[in-house]
Amino acid sequence: MYGKGGIGKSTIASNVAAATAEEGYRVTIIGCDPKGDSTTSLMGGERIPSILSYLKEGNEIKEEDVVHKGYNDVNCVEVGGPEPGIGCAGRGIIVALDQLKEESDVVDNSDLVIYDVPGDIVCGGLAMPVRKNYVDMAYIVTSGEYLPMYAANNICRGLTVLDGELGGVICNSRLNNEKQEEKIVKEFANQLDTKFIAYVPRRNKVQEYERQGKTIVEANPKHEVTKVYKQISNQIMNLKQTTKPNPLQENKLRELTRTI
């Protein structure tokens, strides 16, 4: 999951993990966000220790230290992050993932592994998961605002350089004009030559349940947003064809967002 920082990747990642596990798939989510919020809503609100926290203390890691069973047996792993102003998030991710693969076969034994990548891909370090072949395909999360779409377009530029595969675009709503926002992001996906996966409406219940330490998939199975997450899960698990993105020129991107 790629996208601008703060766009809601962790919420989408944890809910898609929960929805996919409910269908009987073996799911692992690897949070790469220093805040650890990729897994807390799957762990009843508890923050789990990160791989990098063990490595920084000079400890060897064991599977039971860093792989925790969350809601519906989702394997929850947190990579952690560098100290502010020190180190590189991308490099830390690779060091942690290499260690995880040495100590555990949880990644190889999963039907779906979701990496919740911090920020966007403009930093070379954040491109490392693609470079190191940890990523089969990227999904981009954006809203209909200019800056998240600018970041999303930059991610596509990065994927083009890296010869990465794009599964599609997910719109996580941030605006009040829902129909227009969905229309813009659909057209954005169309111009990228990729698939529009789903529109996730903004509902306060999602944040309410997160404060309770739950995903909305767990807490409210019949909610309209839960149905959207199940739709996203279904699309990811049944995607037959990935795409090579075709990034937009900046003037085209601005023109697109002016219509809202």
Salt bridges, closest charged atoms under 4 A:
GLU22 OE1 - LYS230 NZ 3.87
ASP33 OD2 - LYS35 NZ 3.08
ASP37 OD2 - LYS35 NZ 3.86
GLU83 OE2 - LYS56 NZ 3.94
ASP108 OD1 - LYS101 NZ 3.47
ASP111 OD1 - ARG26 NH2 3.09
ASP163 OD1 - LYS244 NZ 2.83
GLU165 OE2 - LYS244 NZ 2.94
GLU178 OE2 - ARG203 NH1 2.79
GLU182 OE2 - LYS186 NZ 3.65
GLU208 OE1 - LYS205 NZ 3.48
GLU224 OE2 - ARG203 NE 2.76
GLU250 OE2 - ARG254 NE 3.69
